[in-house]
Amino acid sequence: MLLLNFDGNWLRNRDQVKLLNSGLRGIEKESLRVDFKGNLSMKPHPLKLGSALSNPYITTDYSESLLEFVTPPYNSNSDMLQFLCDTHTFFYSVCNDELLWSQSMPCEISQISNLPIAHYGMSNKGLMKSFYRNGLGYRYGKEMQLISGIHFNYSLPLDFWPTYKEYKKNSLSLRDFASQEYMSLIRNFYRISWIFIYLFGASPIMCRSYDQKGTSGLKEHDSNSLYGKFSTSLRMSDIGYSNNGQAELDISFNSLNQYVQDLSKAIRTPNVMYEKIGLREKNKYKQLNTNNLQIENEYYSFVRPKAISLNDQPLIANLRKEGVGFIELRTADINMMDPLGISKDQLYFTEAALIYCLLSDSPHIHPNEQKEIDNRNLIVAKQGRSPDLKLVINGKADFLKRIGILILENILEVAKSLDENRKNNDYSESVKSQMKLIHWSEETPSAKILNEIERESISFSEFSLHASQEHASYFKSLRLSEEKYKFFKEEAENSIETSKELERKSSCSFESYLKDYYRNI
């Protein structure tokens, strides 16, 4: 079976389809700060951006240099992208001595030993975030932590679930039914995740400094750049996130209970290699524990089920209590062809594809199928544009182009239904645009990037710096309204006060705080 078993009956009722049109979506976009020469910034997180711990819209990821812009949830792609644009514009209005790196793969990082790990203050919550990041560096290397991406958060409308539950004739509670269906969606997304890597992969080349051990197996483009001739996303390959450090973990998405149990087990299971690193050095935590995972977020999955709550409880505890409230997709590279790193077209396609996954049968994924999924994703990440490339699905090999078109034809059916309740054809046009890329791989972002670098005879760093400069000029040409500027400024100022208050209220020791956290896992 090359295709998901898609049930299009739901789409034949226009009122039912209308329920799907108001799902919520949000974006988290990571970007490295660099100087005007493209060197990684060693400066602390800019004070004018507020506290990285408490600002809900501008924070940091692994390093002080790695920014993360977070949009609120919107039911409109246009509104969401406008907020993301405003956040970039605010950054450049208060940080005019730096640039945001335009690529997922990092800039020159030969001085990475001096890299400042993200600092979140002296509250227990802040210390935990910093110590966790210490652990990531020791476990996987600092280089991998500087890879940037875009995460897409998505939830179905709340009023969709009662109607869909009745349609499916399901007797579970509404909470458990929604969780079950989100987990089904996730399994199907994994089954077609290679399509996202092919269509939206935008990291076929990288700076040589990222491969300091010389083990990537990539070709030399010039003295400073390495590339894969047919690669789509080095970020999503074994060179990037899909590393072997977590190869032994067996985290199942077959049910929410199984997922939670597997994550909990990984957090509690000792790891000999991590025990060798040690837990502390001079009263400073090198990592939060010496087990397979420090916390849930350490597990590098393509998609995560998330709970709605924004409290300080572990994700596992919130999932147990509330069930799944939304999902987080983590496959998207930063597309340097767009100043925001992602296009409206990509967002419409992604939503239609997710609904296709939801409306299709989703049997449990067993070990053999998981191996196929992992192999497909790796092959497409490293060789996706190779002519006549074949992929194995359910033990049978077929051409990528043929399978891709068949899947996109089903997604197009979803897209057309979503457009029926709108005044335009945004969903349908987005799918048709991606169909062209299946036929003509030279039109994919990864191919365009390599072709442009080749045409201009420049290095990855030169090309990326030029794009970063162009993006900065674009955002600097925009002007925030007084109201919007005031909004971001006040959020930054308030976040600093919130973080100070957290430090004042941290009454227990960090050791006690950490024990309480793990007690809930």
Secondary structure, DSSP 8 states (H G I E B T S, - for coil): --S--B--GGGG-HHHHHHHTT-EEEEEEEEEEE-TTSBB--S---GGG--TTT-SSEEESSBTTEEEEE---BS-HHHHHHHHHHHHHHHHHH-TT-EE--SSS-SB-TTGGG--B----SSHHHHHHHHHHHHHHHHH-HHHHT---EEEEEE--TTHHHHHHHHTT--S-HHHHHHHHHHHHHHHHHHHHHHHHHHH--BSEEEGGG-TTS-S--EEEETTEEE-TT-SBSTTSTTTTS-GGGTT-----S-HHHHHHHHHHHHHSB-HHHHHH-SEETTEESSS-SBS-SSGGGS--SEEEE-S--SSS-HHHHHHHH---EEEEEEE---TTSTTSS-HHHHHHHHHHHHHHHTB------HHHHHHHHHHHHHHHHHTTSTT-EEEETTEEEEHHHHHHHHHHHHHHHHHHHHTTSSS-HHHHHHHHHHHHHH-GGGSHHHHHHHHHHHHT--HHHHHHHHHHHHHHHHHHS---HHHHHHHHHHHHHHHHHHHHHHHH--S-HHHHHHHHHHT-
